[in-house]
């Protein structure tokens, strides 16, 4: 039956958890589209001191598991005064190393002659990036949009660590908290109904962007 879904939407705090997840996801996706895209563009098309070291740092960050850095990450978040805030939850995911790598690989396929022609016409780097590169990088943007949204929407450990009160809970953390019917007893009907609700936005987003997602993966040479 649909009783569990009815109970889910009547559960106190569920709407607030949903809004928190949406806000965090929007910050993460926007950050990756702008910051990660800019970093990938710079690593592919600009010459600057330490370029190889910077790219090596991105590759290294992709290989470091979260469990090795979350304590340091949490200390930095507290020092910045962002503990128990949605900004503190979203900020570490605002420029994912994988997003930088995908944009860098895609930027390599953009002809240098096109960018040089824009520079000759007097366009600055910011204008070239926003008016020329980003429109051409639609498939890569769709790819990092899906990946960063999925990362943010399903993230459980980091919001659980940062959120000190229910007002900052995101949907996965809130569902885990509200599905405890009693001590050591889980209300699986409520929990699984929540899991379906959590899954639906990701599914809808992928259905709308799947064509660009496939193009973006093929364009970056990933397997």
LODRENRO-936949 format. One record per residue (C-alpha): residue number from 1; residue in three letters; x, z negated, y negated. Coordinates in Angstrom, 3 decimals. Last residue first. Layout:
(NUM ALA (X Z Y))
...
This chain:
(223 UNK (35.813 19.255 -4.010))
(222 UNK (36.690 19.442 -7.707))
(221 UNK (37.870 22.728 -9.287))
(220 UNK (36.579 21.767 -12.729))
(219 UNK (34.313 24.808 -12.967))
(218 UNK (32.766 24.272 -9.548))
(217 UNK (31.799 20.681 -10.424))
(216 UNK (30.417 21.799 -13.785))
(215 UNK (28.485 24.700 -12.298))
(214 UNK (26.916 22.401 -9.708))
(213 UNK (25.915 19.909 -12.426))
(212 UNK (24.576 22.685 -14.644))
(211 UNK (22.140 23.762 -11.931))
(210 UNK (21.356 20.133 -11.031))
(209 UNK (20.450 19.118 -14.592))
(208 UNK (16.660 18.739 -14.427))
(207 UNK (16.552 17.680 -10.772))
(206 UNK (19.510 15.338 -11.347))
(205 UNK (17.750 13.539 -14.186))
(204 UNK (14.563 13.151 -12.143))
(203 UNK (16.454 11.690 -9.180))
(202 UNK (18.406 9.267 -11.371))
(201 UNK (15.201 8.163 -13.122))
(200 UNK (13.448 7.626 -9.724))
(199 UNK (16.057 5.444 -7.988))
(198 UNK (15.515 2.267 -10.008))
(197 UNK (11.748 2.477 -9.440))
(196 UNK (12.312 2.921 -5.696))
(195 UNK (14.675 -0.059 -5.640))
(194 UNK (12.079 -2.146 -7.478))
(193 UNK (9.557 -1.446 -4.734))
(192 UNK (12.282 -2.420 -2.274))
(191 UNK (12.809 -5.795 -3.972))
(190 UNK (9.105 -6.591 -4.313))
(189 UNK (8.432 -5.902 -0.634))
(188 UNK (11.684 -7.611 0.346))
(187 UNK (10.722 -10.952 -1.199))
(186 UNK (13.980 -12.698 -0.350))
(185 UNK (14.175 -16.262 1.012))
(184 UNK (17.366 -18.319 0.635))
(183 UNK (15.599 -20.691 -1.780))
(182 UNK (12.198 -19.253 -2.610))
(181 UNK (10.613 -15.934 -3.552))
(180 UNK (13.986 -14.543 -4.627))
(179 UNK (12.928 -11.074 -5.790))
(178 UNK (13.153 -12.119 -9.452))
(177 UNK (16.920 -12.592 -9.520))
(176 UNK (17.899 -9.485 -7.546))
(175 UNK (15.434 -7.435 -9.561))
(174 UNK (16.886 -8.729 -12.835))
(173 UNK (20.432 -7.881 -11.778))
(172 UNK (19.498 -4.329 -10.763))
(171 UNK (17.313 -3.847 -13.895))
(170 UNK (19.721 -5.133 -16.529))
(169 UNK (19.867 -8.789 -17.478))
(168 UNK (20.689 -9.626 -21.098))
(167 UNK (17.618 -11.755 -21.871))
(166 UNK (17.991 -13.374 -18.444))
(165 UNK (20.996 -15.320 -19.670))
(164 UNK (24.768 -15.262 -19.175))
(163 UNK (25.046 -11.515 -18.696))
(162 UNK (28.725 -10.553 -18.414))
(161 UNK (29.326 -11.210 -14.703))
(160 UNK (25.973 -9.922 -13.420))
(159 UNK (26.234 -6.915 -15.740))
(158 UNK (29.661 -6.153 -14.162))
(157 UNK (28.577 -6.614 -10.535))
(156 UNK (25.349 -4.594 -10.581))
(155 UNK (25.916 -1.073 -11.883))
(154 UNK (23.189 1.256 -10.620))
(153 UNK (22.024 2.551 -14.015))
(152 UNK (25.473 2.576 -15.597))
(151 UNK (27.345 4.518 -12.915))
(150 UNK (24.404 6.855 -12.317))
(149 UNK (24.147 7.553 -16.040))
(148 UNK (27.903 8.182 -16.193))
(147 UNK (27.768 10.602 -13.267))
(146 UNK (24.678 12.477 -14.441))
(145 UNK (25.899 12.842 -18.025))
(144 UNK (29.433 13.632 -16.814))
(143 UNK (28.125 16.628 -14.886))
(142 UNK (25.751 17.805 -17.619))
(141 UNK (28.628 17.728 -20.129))
(140 UNK (30.764 19.744 -17.706))
(139 UNK (28.022 22.374 -17.352))
(138 UNK (27.477 22.495 -21.156))
(137 UNK (31.162 22.868 -22.048))
(136 UNK (30.682 25.970 -24.221))
(135 UNK (28.396 24.071 -26.613))
(134 UNK (30.965 21.213 -26.682))
(133 UNK (33.933 23.477 -27.462))
(132 UNK (32.619 25.506 -30.386))
(131 UNK (30.647 23.431 -32.893))
(130 UNK (31.632 19.861 -31.950))
(129 UNK (35.276 20.385 -30.942))
(128 UNK (36.042 23.189 -33.347))
(127 UNK (34.480 21.207 -36.194))
(126 UNK (36.538 18.147 -35.292))
(125 UNK (39.699 20.229 -35.003))
(124 UNK (39.283 21.824 -38.418))
(123 UNK (37.888 25.308 -38.981))
(122 UNK (39.790 27.500 -41.429))
(121 UNK (39.060 30.963 -40.035))
(120 UNK (42.536 30.955 -38.477))
(119 UNK (41.618 27.703 -36.704))
(118 UNK (38.457 29.326 -35.287))
(117 UNK (40.471 32.298 -34.009))
(116 UNK (42.934 29.868 -32.407))
(115 UNK (40.081 28.169 -30.570))
(114 UNK (38.840 31.440 -29.091))
(113 UNK (42.373 32.567 -28.268))
(112 UNK (42.950 29.361 -26.284))
(111 UNK (40.365 30.529 -23.769))
(110 UNK (38.245 27.684 -22.275))
(109 UNK (39.227 27.148 -18.608))
(108 UNK (41.559 24.251 -19.450))
(107 UNK (38.633 22.521 -21.154))
(106 UNK (36.900 22.216 -17.771))
(105 UNK (39.803 20.302 -16.266))
(104 UNK (40.027 18.018 -19.284))
(103 UNK (36.292 17.435 -19.283))
(102 UNK (36.303 16.436 -15.605))
(101 UNK (39.347 14.168 -16.053))
(100 UNK (37.871 12.402 -19.086))
(99 UNK (34.602 11.856 -17.197))
(98 UNK (36.508 10.448 -14.209))
(97 UNK (38.397 8.066 -16.507))
(96 UNK (35.073 6.669 -17.798))
(95 UNK (34.646 6.491 -21.559))
(94 UNK (31.681 4.269 -22.489))
(93 UNK (31.807 2.377 -19.191))
(92 UNK (33.691 -0.657 -20.495))
(91 UNK (31.374 -0.779 -23.562))
(90 UNK (27.997 -0.963 -21.812))
(89 UNK (27.849 -4.576 -20.608))
(88 UNK (29.526 -5.966 -23.709))
(87 UNK (27.191 -3.911 -25.895))
(86 UNK (24.196 -5.286 -23.996))
(85 UNK (25.279 -8.783 -24.954))
(84 UNK (25.952 -11.932 -22.899))
(83 UNK (29.675 -11.788 -23.695))
(82 UNK (30.522 -9.522 -26.612))
(81 UNK (32.480 -11.973 -28.757))
(80 UNK (35.595 -9.802 -28.674))
(79 UNK (37.494 -12.578 -26.883))
(78 UNK (34.694 -12.758 -24.299))
(77 UNK (34.919 -9.019 -23.573))
(76 UNK (38.711 -9.230 -23.340))
(75 UNK (38.427 -12.086 -20.832))
(74 UNK (35.846 -10.091 -18.822))
(73 UNK (38.099 -7.041 -18.630))
(72 UNK (41.009 -9.196 -17.522))
(71 UNK (38.847 -10.661 -14.742))
(70 UNK (37.350 -7.243 -13.896))
(69 UNK (40.718 -5.556 -13.416))
(68 UNK (41.575 -5.738 -9.717))
(67 UNK (37.959 -5.751 -8.511))
(66 UNK (37.276 -2.491 -10.360))
(65 UNK (39.569 -0.497 -8.085))
(64 UNK (42.537 1.342 -9.671))
(63 UNK (42.720 4.993 -8.595))
(62 UNK (40.809 6.531 -11.504))
(61 UNK (42.834 4.420 -13.943))
(60 UNK (46.026 5.967 -12.556))
(59 UNK (44.746 9.474 -13.271))
(58 UNK (43.843 8.496 -16.837))
(57 UNK (47.237 6.819 -17.312))
(56 UNK (48.960 9.974 -16.053))
(55 UNK (47.003 11.983 -18.626))
(54 UNK (48.237 9.651 -21.359))
(53 UNK (51.812 9.822 -20.071))
(52 UNK (51.652 13.614 -20.040))
(51 UNK (50.412 13.704 -23.642))
(50 UNK (52.968 11.157 -24.854))
(49 UNK (53.695 12.989 -28.103))
(48 UNK (50.995 15.470 -29.062))
(47 UNK (49.961 19.015 -28.215))
(46 UNK (46.229 19.712 -28.216))
(45 UNK (44.148 21.819 -25.831))
(44 UNK (43.875 20.071 -22.467))
(43 UNK (44.563 16.412 -23.215))
(42 UNK (42.745 16.660 -26.547))
(41 UNK (39.659 18.261 -24.983))
(40 UNK (39.546 15.614 -22.244))
(39 UNK (39.824 12.825 -24.814))
(38 UNK (37.108 14.369 -26.980))
(37 UNK (34.829 14.816 -23.967))
(36 UNK (35.440 11.240 -22.863))
(35 UNK (34.615 9.919 -26.345))
(34 UNK (31.572 12.079 -27.177))
(33 UNK (29.713 12.744 -23.909))
(32 UNK (31.085 9.583 -22.313))
(31 UNK (30.009 7.374 -25.200))
(30 UNK (26.551 8.938 -25.297))
(29 UNK (26.107 8.355 -21.559))
(28 UNK (27.294 4.742 -21.737))
(27 UNK (25.222 3.878 -24.818))
(26 UNK (22.092 5.533 -23.356))
(25 UNK (22.589 3.762 -20.017))
(24 UNK (22.932 0.355 -21.721))
(23 UNK (19.726 0.901 -23.706))
(22 UNK (17.820 2.139 -20.640))
(21 UNK (18.998 -0.785 -18.519))
(20 UNK (17.970 -3.266 -21.215))
(19 UNK (14.531 -1.633 -21.502))
(18 UNK (14.008 -1.953 -17.749))
(17 UNK (15.089 -5.597 -17.741))
(16 UNK (12.622 -6.312 -20.561))
(15 UNK (9.788 -4.601 -18.680))
(14 UNK (10.572 -6.652 -15.564))
(13 UNK (10.698 -9.944 -17.489))
(12 UNK (7.662 -11.544 -15.890))
(11 UNK (6.524 -9.629 -12.829))
(10 UNK (3.342 -7.657 -13.487))
(9 UNK (5.169 -4.358 -13.074))
(8 UNK (6.539 -5.511 -9.722))
(7 UNK (3.250 -6.964 -8.523))
(6 UNK (1.554 -3.587 -9.008))
(5 UNK (4.460 -1.874 -7.272))
(4 UNK (4.182 -4.315 -4.362))
(3 UNK (0.444 -3.688 -4.095))
(2 UNK (0.939 0.065 -3.669))
(1 UNK (0.000 0.000 0.000))
